[in-house]
Every structure is written in structure tokens, then in C-alpha cells.
Amino acid sequence: MKMYYLLYFVLPFLSTATCLILDQEEFTTFVDDLLTEWNVPGGASIAFVQQNDSSSSNHWVVETAGFGNATKYGDRMTADSQMCIASNSKLFTVFLVGIALDDQKARYPLRFKTKICSLIPDWCTMHERLEYPLNQNTDYFRDLKHTATEATIEDLMSHRTGWPRHDNSWKLSLNASNLLSHHLPNLRRSATFREEWQYNNFMYATLSFLPSIIWGTDDSFLSLVEKHIFEPLALNETTWDRNQLIHGFSRVGDFPRPSAEQGTPSQEDVWEAFTQGKPLVWPPEVSVEGDIVAGAGGVISSARDMATWLQMLLLKGKNPTTGEQVIPSWVVDAAATGLSVAVPHSPYPEMSPVVYGGGQMIGTYRGHQYIEHGGSTPGFMTQVIRFPNTNFGVAVLANDDIVGSQLHDIIKWRAVDTVLGLEPLDWNTRMKNVLYQVISARPAITPRPTDPTLPLPSTSFEGTYTNPSYGTVRLCLLNSTLPSCKTFLSTLPTHLPGIFPENPDPDSPPTLISTLENVYSAYMIISHYEGAVWNLTSRVSVLEEGKRTAVNLFGGLVTDGVAVEFGFEPETTNSSRTKSFAYGGREQEVMVSSDGGYHAPLGVKGFGLTGIWGAGASVPPLTREGNVVERSEVWFSKDS
């Protein structure tokens, strides 16, 4: 059996119902073999807690263990290895808001039903700050105004505000002021208020502003969480400081996809791609006081502290050692009360549909109720689950960006099956099948037409484009002659090594590139496909040991349902009309003259992105009717 690190202790008066998991050779061998089979460069840290007598807080089993590697240098994973818990941070945010409301209950008797507008003036008037093209739609304006005046804390907690994710609009320049005054109002919504469950991190950034408002203090959200949660629970390894992180691993390389020539890749090819890519360590970002990301996913913790966190949750907010009521019990219950339907149809027969409360998902597994949440951020994947009726919980923290979510689910459910005394289900095979199904479901690559049309000279597409929320991009052709572009292009061999040849093939498709003010990606690459449609690829430049590596984050997104479509200034002739042709399952419109010949537009108006906003699973795609502005999820206007 491979080396792993285990710590377990049993508090006084342990009952005979004790269930030890992490010291069972069968379980530890299972985890070791799993890491080997999936060729994981990192590892996993696990916490297990069980209360054996709900009438006493002293009857506990607590186990923590580390498996695999914490760093690329071979340092072993332990229970003290610190990782981003990502969206498991959301429960900290809900709890702090609840603590503040409980402390000021005389002023806020409605608790989580308190309207956001009564707390944040900028929220009340966001509909007044709509910019083109959203301000052209009367119904859209009316619904946003309704959201501005009626949305409550629990609406934001439960992701039912009408906004899709729009995660690609996160910018390092966001702060409490411009998020609400400018950024959020101009993110296009994909549903009406309270119509759909749509996960949205910006709602939790907004919630993080509330505690200081409720208390009337200038103290930051970060310091308030430390004062009211970290310290009273003695979460000594839980922090905001990203410099404490172990290494979070990703992979370099592209994953296989269906193609017209070769068909769907085999399951073996998919498996090899996911498990054999070259490991890459994500560099930690430096956290600052007042970090806008903190409320949605900024907490860093360890398996040891997650064990204490699980105990507190099972004890309805009490410190498991001192018995102090740290989180009001009504707050813990409210967070675990379903408000929105997150998963209306269960993907597996052993599981129920899932409802969402506040940073908590509630469902049943093999007849047992569970409350859980996951977390995902570059380099780290986490799961924290508890079974309140059977008094146990499991946390799995993995430092793998590519297969971490599969690993923590396999480990989590194996531990749950063991505790419940059930025959373990083969979650390993299930997770492999999920990976394969994701690849197989991707639309086949559609070859570029042999004689593609370009509505205008390629130089017409160069220039500056702006979206009020996503920011500004400066598109440059790879062979640009513009002085400002030539300076930018000279940096590409260093920052994106091996991506672009020094002397581009003159017969290759016109390609535009720009930097992105975005926390997830650094470069936006657009390659012409046909007509007004261009392929989109996003890459990030990662510095590791003095060398830069270009990591492909999306890769040819037009075949994955994401495309760039340019819009043009309208034709001046009355003889023009539109004609449609198919590309990648979409309809593309071009202008033709009355005699059927191609009719060129006058100039570029802007470009739109579709398939990128992260709408809820039940939300239908935008109609292909109307003009390109109306059918774009995100529209960038070209600056004059």
C-alpha cells in the first residue's frame, strides 16, 4: 500500500456504533489505486466525521488523511495541506450575513427575506444604467426594474435572479462600486426574475457587501469572516492568503473531439487524453483586502479544518469542542432549506432531484437525505457533504483541475456507501462514462468551406470593441501593419510560445487576437470560418519556473456551440436581402443582391458571442431570428 498520512481521534464516551473509514486498508487502498489509475499528479485530502450520539456533542469519530502529492516536488498530501475550497466558500458568506441579521434582528425582522434594495441603494436603480443594446428592449427593462425593487437576500442565495453565470466577465478591476453601478446591470439576463435556477457567482459577491452594511462598519468582508467564523471555530488553517496554497495541477494539451473525417473518438482515446496530459501547476493569485471574489469562492482550508466545519454543521452551528453557538441554528437551517430546483431530473436511479438553499444543495442518495456543495477553481476541486439524519459527513479536497471533480465524487460516494453499510456502487466507471459522454456530445468539427466568403477585407475587422461588462478588446490581425498591433504581436512568441509561426501562412484563415481583462483567460483568438462567423479560442499564458506555457482553456469553441458573429453596418441599397446557410448546427445570414449575387456591407458594427453566458440547463438558447445584436448573448460594439 502506498504511503499516506492519517490522523483520527475519538472524543470521550465513544459509543459502539463507531465507524472508522480512513484507517480501513480496503478504503485507503481504493483511494491509492484510484489516483494511480487516473494518473493524478496531485492527490486528495479527506475528512470524515461521525456523531454517534446526537444527544451529546462528545460522541464523535473524526478522521483526516492525505493521499498523493501536494506539490510537483513530491511533498506528500496531508490533512493540513491547504487548498482553495472555491464555491464551498458560499456557505461562509451566507452564514456571515445570517449572523449579522441575527445580531440586528430588531432592524431586520424579515431575515433572509429582506429586500436587497433596502440595503444597497445602487441595487435599486440598476435598471437606469442599462446601455446599448439592452436598453432597447422594453420588456427586458421592466423585468430588470422588478428585480431591482423586489429581489431579496434569499433570491440571491438561491440563484433565481434571472442572470446566467457570465463567469467570463470576471475582471481583476471589479470592486463593490462598479460591480453594482455598471457591471451587473449590463450583463444580459437569460430568464425573468424567479423563473429559473441559474448559478451565478456575482450574486455571492453582492451578498458579501451586506454584513458591513447591516452592522454599519467599515470592516472588510474578509476580516468579518475571520472574526465571526474562522476564530470562534478555531479554523486555524483556514485563510484568504493564496500564498499558503499547495500546488494545484492542470494539464497541457487539447482533448479529442468528434470530427467529420474520423467520427467520435473512442473511449480509450478520451481516457488517454484526460489522464496523460503534461501536468501544469497553476500559479496562485495574490489576495488583497476586499477581494471581490472572496464571497463567491475565496476561502482556503484543509481537511483538518473541514472536519471541524462538518461537525459544526451537524451540530446546527455549535463549536464541537466548546459548545458555543457560533452560527445561529436558524441560519444553518435556512441555508439547507430548498428554495430553487437545481436538478429537476436525477441522472442516476439512486438519487433524487436536487433543490438549492443558500450555498447548499439538498437531495437524497439511496434513500438517505444529504446536504452538500461543490467547489471548482483552477487547480482545485472540493466536495463537502453531510447526512443529517445519520449524523456523519465527508469532505474531499483534490488539487487537480482536470479530473478533480471526478475524483472527489468517486471517493465521496465510496465513503458514503461504506458508512451506510451498502454495497458500493461503481462510481469509478460512472465517472469515466461521464467524461466520454461529454466528449461524444460535442458537435463534430465542421471543416471550413473550401471557398469561404469574407464580407469585408480582413483589415476591416481590426479595431477596438467594447462591452460595458466584459470590457474592451483590441483585435489585431496576426499580420497586422498597424504600429500599435505590431508592438503587441511582438510579445506573442514569449507569452504564447509555439502557438503562432513567425511567418504565418498567407493561405491560412484570417486570424485576430486580443488580450482579455479576465481572471480566467488572457488571450482571445478569433479565426475566420465563413461569412460573418469566426472560431473562438481562449488561451492563458502560465509562467512556471521561468518558462511560459500557453494553456488552451476552450479550444475552437464554434464546434462546442460557442461562436463569434460579426455584425455590419446596414446596406444602403433597397435590393439587398438575406440568405441563410448552415454552419456547425447554426444558421448564418449573409446579404445578397436582388439578382442573387453577394452584396458587401459598408463596415463592421461589432461582434456577438453566443453559447458563452452559462445559462441554466432549462433555459432555451436565444432565437436565431432578428439581427445579430438581438441574438447575441454578449455584444461588443466597435468603437468609432
Secondary structure, 3 states (H helix, E strand, C coil): CCCEEEEEEECCCCCCCCCCCCCCHHHHHHHHHHHHHCCCCCEEEEEEEEECCCCCCCCEEEEEEEEEECCCCCCECCCCCCEECHHHHHHHHHHHHHHHHHHCCCCCCCHHHCEHHHCCHHHHCHHHHCCCCHHHCHHHHHHHHHHHHHCEHHHHHCCCCCCCCCHHHCCCCCCHHHHHHHHHHHCCCCCCCCCCCCCCHHHHHHHCCHHHHHHCCCCCHHHHHHHHHHCCCCCCCCECCHHHCCCEEEEECCCCCCECCCECCCHHHHHHHHHHCEEEEECCCCCCCCCCCHHHHCCEECHHHHHHHHHHHHCCCECCCCCCECCCHHHHHHHCCCCEEEECCCCCCCECCEEECCCCEEEEECCEEEEEEEEEECCEEEEEEEECCCCEEEEEEECECCCHHHHHHHHHHHHHHHHHCCCCCCHHHHHHHHHHHHHHCCCCECCCCCCCCCCCCHHHHCEEEEECCCEEEEEEECCCCCHHHHHHHCCHHHHCCCCCCCCCCCCCCCEEEEECCCCCCCEEEEEEEECCEEEEEEEEEEEECCEEEEEECCCCHHHHCCEEEEEECCCCCCCCEEEEEEECCEEEEEEECCCCCECCCCCEEEEEEECCCCCCCCCCCCCCCCCCCCCCCEEEEECC
